[in-house]
Amino acid sequence: MKNQHETLLEEYHKTRKSDLSLDQFTYILKIYPSLLVCMSDGKLDKEEWDGVLNISKGLALLYLDQMPNSSAEKVETLFRTEFRYLLENIDKWEKKFLNTLKSYLEEHPDEKEFVYEAMYLFANAADGIAHEEQRTIDMLSSRLSLEY
């Protein structure tokens, strides 16, 4: 039987026709709340976008060996493209991603700290944490049961 994030990946593939593996998609799922924090003030600052680019580069290095016919640049572009798509389509995916992530974190409680810290990392990207960003982190922490 498929778990919730496998089902969401299938739905996502139908919409996106992306080459994301389940492991890659799971990483994006864990970063998703950070994207919401970036957009909490209604705009994506340059420093926040730079953070997204840095995560894309890091993921490219992490997953390059799993994609033998790809260059680091191609893998980085894959992640950057998916992050941009998700930032531009929050209304379509927010509820599904957060519900799926909540279920995933119930099964993998050791991942809660990563999700929590990533939100703060992104929030600090542009001149400290704004009030809207902190409010979004608090709301997401509560919704995802990130007890810290």
N, C-alpha and C positions, 0 to 999 in steps of 0.2 A: 504494500500500500504506500502511496506517495505521501510525503509530508507536505505541509502547507507551502513551504518555500519552493518545493519542486513544482507544485501546481501553479504557483504564481509565475515561476520562470516560464512554464509552458504558455501561459497567457501572455506574458511579456514577449516571448518569441513570436507569437502570432501577430502581435502589433508591430514589433520592431524588426523582425527578421535578423536579429543579431547573432553573433557567433559566441556569445558568452556561455561558458560552462557553468555548471551548478556552483562550483567553488567560487568562481569569479563573481557570479550573481550574488552569492551569499555575502561576499565582501562588500559589494555595492549596497546590499540590503542593510548591512551594519553601518555604513557611512551615511545612509539616507537621512537620518535625523540631523546630521551635521549640515546637509544641504538645506533642510528646512530652517535651521538656525541662520544660515547665511541669508536666506530670503525673508527673514522675519520682519525686516524693515521695508520690504517691498522692492528692494533692489539688490543687485549683486555688485559689491564694491570690487575694485581692481584687486585689492589685497586678498579678498575672499576668493576671487577667481584664480589668483596665483596659488592659493592653497589647494584648490581643486586640481590645478595643473601639477602641483607637486605630488599630490596623492596619485594622480594618473601616472606620473613617472615612476613612482615607487611601485605601483602595481604592475607596471610593465616589466620592471626588473624581477619582481616576484614571480610573474607568470610566464616570462619569456621561454623558459625551458619546457613548459607544457605546450607551447605553440611552436614546434620546430621549424615550420615554414614561414615564420613571421619575423620581422625585425622588431627591435625595441620600439622604434618609432611607430610602427604599425599597431603594436599592442597598446602603446600609450594613447594613440589616436582612438582606438576602440573604447578605452575607458573614458577619455575626455568627451567623446561623442555621446556616450550613454549618460554621463553626468550632466552634460548640457541639455540633453533631451529631458531628463528628469526634472531639471530646474525649470524648464519651459512648460512642463506638463504636470505641475504639482496637483492641480485639481483632479486629474485623471488617476493618479497613482497614490496619493498621500494615504488615504484610508486603507487601501490594500497593502501597501508596504508596511505601514505601522502595525496593522493587525497581524500580518505575517511575521514581522520582527518580534512582536510581543510573544507570539507562539514559539518562535525560534529561541528567544532568550529564556523562556520557561524550560526548554529542553537543554539549553547551553548557558546556565547562569554565569559561568566563568567568562563569558563574552560581554557581560553587562558593563564592566569597568571600561573596556575598549570603547563601547558606544558612548558612554558618559564622557570619557576624556576627550574623545574625538569632537564632540559638540563644543566643548570648551576651547579646544585647539582652533577650531574654525571661528568661533566667536571672538577670540583674541586676535584674529588675523588683521583686523583694521582698527587700530587705536583703542584697544581694550574692549570690554564687553558692554554693549549698549543695553539700555533698559529693555527694549523689545527682545533682544537676544536672550537676556537672562530669563525673561518671562517665558519665552519659547522653550528654553532648556528646562525650566521648572515644569512646564506643562508636559513636555515629552518625557521627562524623568518620571513623572507621576504616571503617565499613561503606559509607559513601558516597565513600570515597577523597578526603576533603577534606584534602589535604596542606598543612598550615599550621603 
